[in-house]
Amino acid sequence: MRLRLEFTTEPFDLDEPPPHALVAREVVLGARLDAVDVGPFGNTAVGPAEEVLAAVNDLLRRSLAVGATRISLQVNALGGEGREDTP
């Protein structure tokens, strides 16, 4: 199974990325994922389920440890070609 992860970390700082945002970026860029899109208002990563789940674990622990007060995330199961499965 493949998963798509979308997440944001807070608090926001529009002038300079806070430490928790930098750590979250480091986690997803360092994970063995197929696609990563990092932006100022949201981040997306796609990859094999085990890799995405491991990245989520690391992202939560490390971002909270350096000051994140809220982490919002959504995980979607994808079909074999990267499309969402339909119920």
C-alpha atoms as one frame of an Amber mdcrd trajectory, in Angstrom:
protein
   0.000   0.000   0.000   1.074   3.571  -0.692   0.153   6.545   1.466  -0.040
  10.292   1.003   0.748  12.415   4.060  -0.289  16.050   4.331   0.794  18.007
   7.420   1.375  21.383   9.001   3.171  22.335  12.200   2.380  25.283  14.435
   2.950  27.949  15.627   3.486  29.699  12.313   6.142  32.328  11.735   5.944
  34.013   8.341   9.279  35.807   8.745  11.461  32.786   9.448  10.775  29.037
   9.656  10.641  27.985  13.321  12.768  25.062  14.557   9.840  22.611  14.502
   9.167  23.407  10.828  12.834  22.893   9.950  12.883  19.553  11.785   9.693
  18.408  10.038  11.221  19.337   6.682  14.416  17.456   7.563  12.405  14.350
   8.495  10.412  14.120   5.263  13.329  15.046   3.023  15.500  12.429   4.731
  12.897   9.656   4.580  12.783   7.140   1.755   9.697   8.633   0.143   8.829
   8.898  -3.537   7.664  12.509  -3.591   7.925  15.386  -1.126   6.514  18.897
  -1.505   7.449  21.310   1.289   5.769  24.695   1.459   5.131  27.503   3.928
   1.475  26.567   4.548   1.462  22.805   4.053   3.594  19.819   3.206   2.899
  16.645   1.264   4.783  13.371   1.045   3.975  10.153  -0.823   5.546   6.736
  -0.463   5.261   3.146   0.706   3.100   2.767   3.817   5.918   1.637   6.112
   8.127   4.562   5.093   5.350   7.132   5.496   4.336   5.725   8.892   7.943
   5.752  10.087   8.288   9.361   8.918   5.085  10.329  10.773   6.428   8.801
  13.988   9.737  10.638  13.638   8.068  13.883  12.569   5.712  13.924  15.569
   8.374  13.111  18.144  11.050  15.451  16.814   8.785  18.411  15.998   7.144
  18.337  19.420  10.550  18.090  21.084  11.651  21.410  19.536   8.541  23.473
  20.188   5.631  22.508  17.951   2.392  23.181  19.820   0.141  21.628  17.185
   0.705  19.228  14.307  -2.186  18.646  11.930  -1.934  15.702   9.591  -3.958
  13.693   7.181  -3.020  10.320   5.726  -4.705   8.889   2.628  -4.353   5.381
   1.234  -3.519   5.476  -2.473  -4.018   3.036  -5.294  -1.066   1.509  -7.118
  -0.727   4.446  -9.513  -0.816   7.134  -6.809  -4.560   7.706  -7.093  -6.849
   7.530  -4.107  -8.761   4.286  -3.793 -12.506   4.725  -4.067 -14.759   3.014
  -1.537
